[in-house]
Amino acid sequence: MRTVLIPVDFSDTTENLLKYAADFCVDTDVERVILLKCHYVSSYEQLLPSADFVQLSADSIASEKRDLVEKLRAAAKLLQKKCKNCVEIQTVFSDLSLVRAIHEQIANKQPNLVMIGSDKTSGESKNRSGEQIVAIAKTSSIPVMIIPSNVQYQKIAKAVVPCDFAATARLGALKGFHDRQRWLHPQLMVLNVDPKQKHVSNDEQVTEGLSDILKGYDYKVYYSDEKDTVKGILGFARKHDVQLIIALPGKYSFFYNLTHRSITHALALNAIRPVLILK
């Protein structure tokens, strides 16, 4: 992992996110961190004053931009002090909306990971990153790591990987994180939440398939018959004290089929652990 893109908004959530990112960079071979600040002003705010939008003058918009740019530079300097000297900290200020700006930076800067913070509760602060987390996670072409605002960094020694054993090939997405020099290489806890018990623990075909796909990884297989998939995953994460939940790509991923509300509340806003969504 070489480059991490981090959207910021100077909320308490962002402050916690940057603390997590600094420690994360110490334990990984990150070479560059890009801090992205968006200042999107809609045409309604500029042209049509109303009860919801206060009309902004060009001078006030420019002044606000200057203040935000200074805050962005200050955040970069603080992060640089906490990171290794070899980590380059860059800043990008964008007039686009958050999702569009992230897509633009992915295309232009080619980061390996988007790391974004989420509020513990939806009303805790005006963290636009948290509000748009579902759109970012679903539309990003690169992995997205969601850091809950109440989570402090812990060295990632164990990670749970929820997996539908009807599509174990999806685990192949983990191969990009296999390089010990570039990734934390945690012990993988492959969890099959299977209330109908279609795949029992002695399924030899599944076992052989996992052995081939996860060659080189230290992993164990676990089974759960919890009817609520999200509840089963989060309960397992608590019980086994994992430091990361990994969501696989594709339609068989537990993340793919969840509704907007269940993703936001179960994994983003109330999650007890960071969530890494692979692509």
C-alpha positions as CSV (number, residue, x, y, z in Angstrom):
1,M,0.0,0.0,0.0
2,R,1.6,3.2,-1.2
3,T,-0.9,6.1,-1.1
4,V,-3.8,6.8,1.2
5,L,-6.5,9.4,0.3
6,I,-8.2,10.9,3.3
7,P,-11.2,13.3,3.0
8,V,-11.3,15.8,5.9
9,D,-13.8,18.3,7.3
10,F,-12.2,19.4,10.5
11,S,-14.8,17.8,12.7
12,D,-14.1,15.7,15.8
13,T,-14.5,12.7,13.5
14,T,-11.7,13.9,11.3
15,E,-9.5,14.6,14.2
16,N,-9.8,11.0,15.3
17,L,-9.4,9.8,11.8
18,L,-6.1,11.6,11.4
19,K,-4.8,10.1,14.7
20,Y,-5.7,6.7,13.4
21,A,-4.1,7.3,10.1
22,A,-0.9,8.5,11.6
23,D,-0.5,5.3,13.7
24,F,-1.6,3.2,10.7
25,C,1.2,4.8,8.6
26,V,3.7,3.8,11.2
27,D,2.8,0.1,10.9
28,T,2.5,0.0,7.1
29,D,4.6,0.9,4.1
30,V,2.6,4.0,3.2
31,E,4.6,6.5,1.2
32,R,2.1,9.3,0.6
33,V,-1.0,10.6,2.3
34,I,-3.4,12.9,0.4
35,L,-5.6,15.1,2.6
36,L,-8.7,16.2,0.6
37,K,-10.9,19.1,1.6
38,C,-14.1,19.9,-0.4
39,H,-15.8,23.2,-0.4
40,Y,-18.8,22.7,-2.6
41,V,-21.2,25.7,-2.8
42,S,-24.4,24.9,-4.6
43,S,-26.0,27.3,-7.0
44,Y,-28.9,27.6,-4.5
45,E,-26.6,29.0,-1.9
46,Q,-25.2,31.5,-4.3
47,L,-28.3,32.7,-6.1
48,L,-31.5,31.7,-4.3
49,P,-31.6,32.8,-0.6
50,S,-34.2,30.9,1.4
51,A,-35.0,29.5,4.8
52,D,-32.6,26.6,4.0
53,F,-29.9,28.5,2.1
54,V,-28.3,31.8,3.0
55,Q,-27.2,33.7,-0.1
56,L,-23.4,34.0,-0.2
57,S,-21.4,36.7,-1.8
58,A,-18.3,36.0,-3.9
59,D,-16.2,37.7,-1.2
60,S,-17.6,35.6,1.6
61,I,-17.1,32.4,-0.4
62,A,-13.5,33.4,-1.2
63,S,-12.8,34.3,2.5
64,E,-14.2,31.0,3.6
65,K,-12.0,29.2,1.1
66,R,-8.9,30.9,2.4
67,D,-9.7,29.9,6.0
68,L,-10.3,26.3,5.0
69,V,-7.1,26.1,3.0
70,E,-5.2,27.4,6.1
71,K,-6.9,24.7,8.2
72,L,-6.0,22.1,5.7
73,R,-2.3,23.1,5.7
74,A,-2.3,23.1,9.5
75,A,-3.8,19.6,9.5
76,A,-1.1,18.4,7.1
77,K,1.7,19.8,9.2
78,L,0.3,18.1,12.3
79,L,0.0,14.8,10.5
80,Q,3.5,15.1,9.2
81,K,4.9,15.4,12.7
82,K,3.1,12.2,13.7
83,C,4.1,10.2,10.7
84,K,7.4,8.8,9.6
85,N,9.7,11.3,7.9
86,C,9.5,9.2,4.7
87,V,5.8,9.7,4.4
88,E,4.9,12.6,2.1
89,I,1.8,14.6,3.1
90,Q,-0.1,16.3,0.2
91,T,-3.2,18.5,0.3
92,V,-5.9,19.0,-2.2
93,F,-8.6,21.6,-2.1
94,S,-11.6,20.9,-4.3
95,D,-14.8,22.8,-5.3
96,L,-16.5,19.6,-6.2
97,S,-18.9,17.6,-4.1
98,L,-17.3,15.1,-1.9
99,V,-18.1,11.9,-3.9
100,R,-17.1,13.6,-7.2
101,A,-13.9,14.9,-5.7
102,I,-12.9,11.5,-4.4
103,H,-13.5,10.0,-7.9
104,E,-11.4,12.7,-9.4
105,Q,-8.5,12.1,-7.0
106,I,-8.6,8.4,-7.6
107,A,-8.3,9.0,-11.3
108,N,-5.6,11.7,-11.0
109,K,-3.5,10.5,-8.0
110,Q,-4.2,6.8,-8.2
111,P,-4.3,6.1,-4.4
112,N,-4.4,2.6,-3.1
113,L,-6.9,3.2,-0.3
114,V,-9.6,5.7,0.7
115,M,-9.7,6.1,4.5
116,I,-12.7,7.9,5.8
117,G,-14.2,8.7,9.2
118,S,-17.8,8.0,10.3
119,D,-19.8,9.4,13.2
120,K,-20.8,7.1,16.1
121,T,-24.3,8.6,15.8
122,S,-25.8,10.4,12.9
123,G,-26.6,13.5,15.0
124,E,-23.2,13.8,16.7
125,S,-21.8,16.3,14.3
126,K,-22.1,17.7,10.8
127,N,-19.6,15.3,9.3
128,R,-20.5,15.2,5.6
129,S,-18.0,12.4,5.0
130,G,-20.0,10.2,7.4
131,E,-23.3,11.2,5.8
132,Q,-22.1,10.2,2.3
133,I,-20.2,7.1,3.4
134,V,-22.5,4.7,1.6
135,A,-22.2,6.4,-1.7
136,I,-18.4,6.6,-1.4
137,A,-18.0,3.0,-0.4
138,K,-20.3,1.7,-3.1
139,T,-18.9,3.9,-6.0
140,S,-15.2,3.9,-5.2
141,S,-13.1,1.9,-7.6
142,I,-10.5,1.3,-4.9
143,P,-10.8,-0.2,-1.3
144,V,-12.4,2.0,1.3
145,M,-11.5,1.8,5.0
146,I,-14.2,3.2,7.4
147,I,-12.9,4.4,10.8
148,P,-15.6,4.9,13.4
149,S,-15.2,8.1,15.5
150,N,-15.0,6.1,18.8
151,V,-12.3,3.8,17.6
152,Q,-8.6,4.3,18.5
153,Y,-5.9,2.6,16.5
154,Q,-4.8,-0.9,17.4
155,K,-2.2,-2.9,15.6
156,I,-4.2,-5.1,13.2
157,A,-3.3,-8.6,14.3
158,K,-6.7,-10.2,13.6
159,A,-9.3,-9.5,10.9
160,V,-12.7,-11.1,10.4
161,V,-13.7,-11.8,6.8
162,P,-17.4,-12.6,6.4
163,C,-17.8,-14.8,3.4
164,D,-20.7,-16.6,1.7
165,F,-19.2,-20.0,1.0
166,A,-21.2,-20.2,-2.2
167,A,-18.7,-17.8,-3.7
168,T,-15.3,-18.4,-2.0
169,A,-13.6,-17.1,-5.1
170,R,-14.3,-13.6,-3.9
171,L,-11.6,-14.1,-1.3
172,G,-9.2,-13.7,-4.1
173,A,-9.5,-9.9,-3.5
174,L,-7.3,-10.4,-0.5
175,K,-4.3,-11.3,-2.6
176,G,-3.5,-7.6,-3.1
177,F,-2.8,-7.4,0.6
178,H,-0.6,-10.4,0.9
179,D,2.8,-8.6,0.6
180,R,4.2,-8.6,4.1
181,Q,6.2,-5.5,3.3
182,R,3.2,-3.5,2.3
183,W,0.4,-4.7,4.5
184,L,-0.1,-5.7,8.1
185,H,-0.8,-9.3,7.2
186,P,-3.2,-10.1,10.1
187,Q,-4.5,-13.5,11.0
188,L,-7.7,-14.0,8.9
189,M,-10.8,-15.3,10.6
190,V,-13.0,-16.4,7.7
191,L,-16.6,-16.3,9.0
192,N,-19.5,-18.0,7.2
193,V,-22.8,-16.6,8.6
194,D,-25.1,-19.5,7.6
195,P,-28.4,-19.7,9.4
196,K,-29.6,-22.5,7.1
197,Q,-26.4,-24.4,7.7
198,K,-25.8,-25.1,4.0
199,H,-22.1,-25.3,4.6
200,V,-21.1,-27.3,7.6
201,S,-17.6,-27.3,9.1
202,N,-16.5,-30.5,7.5
203,D,-17.3,-29.4,3.9
204,E,-14.1,-30.7,2.3
205,Q,-14.7,-28.9,-1.0
206,V,-14.9,-25.5,0.7
207,T,-11.9,-26.3,2.9
208,E,-9.7,-27.2,-0.1
209,G,-10.9,-24.1,-2.0
210,L,-10.0,-21.8,0.8
211,S,-6.5,-23.4,1.2
212,D,-5.7,-22.6,-2.4
213,I,-7.1,-19.1,-2.4
214,L,-5.6,-18.1,0.9
215,K,-2.3,-19.7,0.4
216,G,0.3,-17.9,2.5
217,Y,-2.2,-16.4,4.9
218,D,-2.6,-17.5,8.5
219,Y,-6.3,-18.2,8.7
220,K,-9.0,-20.1,10.4
221,V,-12.6,-20.8,9.4
222,Y,-15.6,-20.1,11.7
223,Y,-19.3,-20.7,11.3
224,S,-22.3,-18.8,12.6
225,D,-26.0,-19.6,12.4
226,E,-27.1,-16.1,13.4
227,K,-30.2,-15.1,11.3
228,D,-29.2,-11.4,11.2
229,T,-26.0,-11.3,9.2
230,V,-24.8,-7.9,10.5
231,K,-25.6,-8.9,14.1
232,G,-23.7,-12.1,13.6
233,I,-20.6,-10.3,12.2
234,L,-20.5,-7.6,14.8
235,G,-21.1,-10.1,17.6
236,F,-18.2,-12.3,16.3
237,A,-16.0,-9.2,16.1
238,R,-16.7,-8.4,19.8
239,K,-16.2,-11.9,21.0
240,H,-12.9,-12.4,19.2
241,D,-11.6,-8.9,19.7
242,V,-10.6,-8.4,16.1
243,Q,-9.2,-5.1,14.9
244,L,-10.7,-5.0,11.4
245,I,-13.8,-6.2,9.5
246,I,-13.1,-7.0,5.8
247,A,-16.0,-6.8,3.3
248,L,-15.4,-8.7,0.1
249,P,-16.5,-7.4,-3.3
250,G,-19.4,-8.6,-5.4
251,K,-23.0,-9.6,-5.0
252,Y,-22.2,-12.3,-2.5
253,S,-20.6,-9.9,-0.1
254,F,-22.6,-9.2,3.1
255,F,-22.1,-5.5,2.3
256,Y,-23.4,-5.6,-1.2
257,N,-27.0,-6.6,-0.3
258,L,-27.5,-4.5,2.7
259,T,-29.8,-1.5,2.5
260,H,-28.6,2.1,2.9
261,R,-30.0,2.2,6.4
262,S,-28.5,-1.1,7.6
263,I,-25.0,-0.2,6.2
264,T,-25.0,3.2,7.7
265,H,-26.2,2.2,11.2
266,A,-24.8,-1.2,11.6
267,L,-21.4,-0.8,10.0
268,A,-20.6,2.9,9.6
269,L,-22.2,4.9,12.4
270,N,-22.3,2.2,15.2
271,A,-19.5,-0.1,14.2
272,I,-17.2,-1.2,16.9
273,R,-14.3,-1.9,14.5
274,P,-12.9,-0.3,11.3
275,V,-14.4,-1.8,8.1
276,L,-12.3,-2.4,5.0
277,I,-14.4,-2.7,1.9
278,L,-12.4,-4.4,-0.9
279,K,-13.0,-3.9,-4.7
